[in-house]
Amino acid sequence: MSPDSVTRGSVRSAAEVNEQIRALWMRTGGMLSAQERAEYELLVVEWAAAIRGDVIKAA
């Protein structure tokens, strides 16, 4: 996944994004290249946005 493939306003759930984060760590054995680090950072931002969306819906 390139950093450009993650867009703002993702419709993926936090669970889906979390699963992708876990898969990235498993695939790399916990050692991220610069490109993988960028992918990870974008996924974390997307996950946080999804979590915020879940909290807002619950309120």
N, C-alpha and C positions, 0 to 999 in steps of 0.2 A: 504494500500500500504506500503510495506516495503521499507526502504531506498535503498535496493539493486535492486528494480524493476525499478528505474529511471536510464537510461543509458546515457552515453555521446552521443552527436550528435542526440538528439531526433528529430524525424521528425514531432512532434506535433507542431501545430501553437501556437503562443503566446496566441491567444484567447482561444484555447482548454485548455492550461495550466492554464490560468487565471480563467476559469470556474471551474477547479478542485480546485484551491486555494479557490475560493468563496464557493464551496460546502464543503470543509473542515471546513472553519470558521462557516458556517451555521450548519453543523452537530455537531460541538463541542460547539456551543453557545459562541464562542470567547474565550474559556478556553482550551488551548492546554496542553495535557500531554507531557511528555518528548518524547515519541515516535511520537506523532502528531507534536511536534515542529520540530523534525528531518525531518519528511515528508514535512512539510511546507518549511523548509529551502531548501530542495532539489528541491521542486517545484519552489521556487523563483529563484534559480540558473538556472533551466531549462527555466523558463519564460524569464529571462534576455538573455539567449543564443538565444532564439527564436526571441526576439526583435532585437538583434544585427543582426541576419540572415536576418530579414525583412528589416533593414536599409541598409545592404550591397546589397541586391537584388534591392532595390529602387534606389541606387546610380548607 
